[in-house]
Amino acid sequence: MTNEEKIKHILLHQYGYTDFREGQEEAILAALNGKDTLVMLPTGTGKSICYQITGYCLDGIVLIISPLLSLMQDQVDQMKRMGEKRVTALNSLMSSEERKWVMSNLTDYKFIFLSPEMLQQKYILAKLKTVKISMLAIDEAHCISQWGMDFRLEYLGLGLVREELNNPLTMALTATATEVVREEILASLFLEEDKTIQVLYSVDRPNVALTTVSCFHDKDEQLLNQIKKLAKPGIIYFSSKKKADQIALWLKEETNYSVESYHSDIMNEDKIKIQQQFIQDEIDLICATSAFGMGINKENIRFVIHYHMPASVESYLQEVGRCGRDGQQSIAVLLFEAGDQFLQKRLQEQSLPNNAMLEYAYRHKKIPEGSCSETQLLLLENYLSSGTPIAQARSQILSRERQKDRQLEYMVNYSQTTDCKRSFLLHYFNEKIRKKPLFCCSSCGLNQEFYDKVKEKEKPTHSSTSQSWKEKIGKLFLLLE
């Protein structure tokens, strides 16, 4: 049986599909020919199949580096539902007994998900070096560039870890990466550009219409207007956890829809509960920070609204790409008010140490107490522990600040442009629109009424919602009781 026949057999019998989506087969065959690959496919088009089917064709364990607990758990749960029992996630949700058992029985597993931080723990890395690693998959590989500098410094060490694991076959996957970011990914993983196959497809999602709404001190009213019109379910993104909570509470009072907020301050048990309720269509609207969505495989999300301006085009397209995964028409709405960019600017200032912090840390060989955010603290500690010269540290921080300014400025220009918004976003990735969809963007005469709901949904009674949840939570958490 040829590789082409083998992978199509697995696609049909393991996943129930007769045909690959664009880019999937190309990426799998390149890996099976022994080539390291960088795979860029649009959000929601099945990147996970690329490393999973490749793994099924190879002897040994597939390590998947994943940035979020929710993303790992979602992937593990999906694979288990499809009958794969040889899958696990090494993360903080495990008890010490569970983790010890997995580490003592590594060869029982085919797919192991873990974070870059977990991978670089000496004990875990030492144990992994004793087994056969058939492939290293880096999911959401743009995080190497997006987070490596700011607060996920372990992403920058993945190349060294790859070397310690004897340079296994590597597949890096992302949905949004400019040419510069792709170069950073290859360099960080020590992958030679001329020997790495790059499977690159457009970031465009033709079934997702793009629109911006200018607000004049009436953003809440504009949001409510959109919520009342658009078909559900949907996600509303915020850059502020406090604002997400406030708007969720307000929407509960103003509408008949089921609404919840979601962000990093919410307990893990509540996060899981909210995710499950949303997936099962018991929640209509999620008011969330960027912490929500990356690990949610829900195909029928009809809209994504951004209450606050995202920091970059990359972040925007990642979040927009969470709607319309069923291929049906969906819409992305960005609410913009003059001065919105200054909230992102303040958040950016809190993520990187300023010159005074840097000078103090290097002079006193310690971090200034009480004056640093967590991300600033981590970066300063990394500079001190690695012995990075202060001039180099200062240069890196300045370069990152300028990059963030450029990314934010592009989002401001996107919100204000009267030119085709789809073409404007694609230009950021040096792409051109191939075929303008019928429902393109607000600059191209978009008829937003197409996306409006058909019928107002009645608000369920508290008792019926509670009973429904009790029945499901009993099943979901039976082992925890």
Secondary structure, 3 states (H helix, E strand, C coil): CCHHHHHHHHHHHHHCCCCCCCCHHHHHHHHHCCCCEEEECCCCCCCHHHHHHHHHCCCCEEEEECCCHHHHHHHHHHHHHCCCCCEEEECCCCCHHHHHHHHHCHHHCCEEEECHHHHCCHHHHHHHCCCCEEEEEECCCCHHHHCCCCCCHHHHHHHHHHHHCCCCCEEEEECCCCHHHHHHHHHHCCCCHHHCEEEECCCCCCCEEEEEEEECCCHHHHHHHHHHHECCCEEEECCCHHHHHHHHHHHHHHCCCCEEEECCCCCHHHHHHHHHHHHCCCCCEEEECCCCCCCCCCCCCCEEEECCCCCCHHHHHHHHCCCCCCCCCEEEEEEEECCCHHHHHHHHHHHCCCHHHHHHHHHHCCCCCCCCCHHHHHHHHHHHHHCCCHHHHHHHHHHHHHHHHHHHHHHHHHHHCCCCHHHHHHHHCCCCCCCCCCCCEHHHCCCHHHHECCCCCCCCCHHHHHHHHHHHHHHHCHHHC
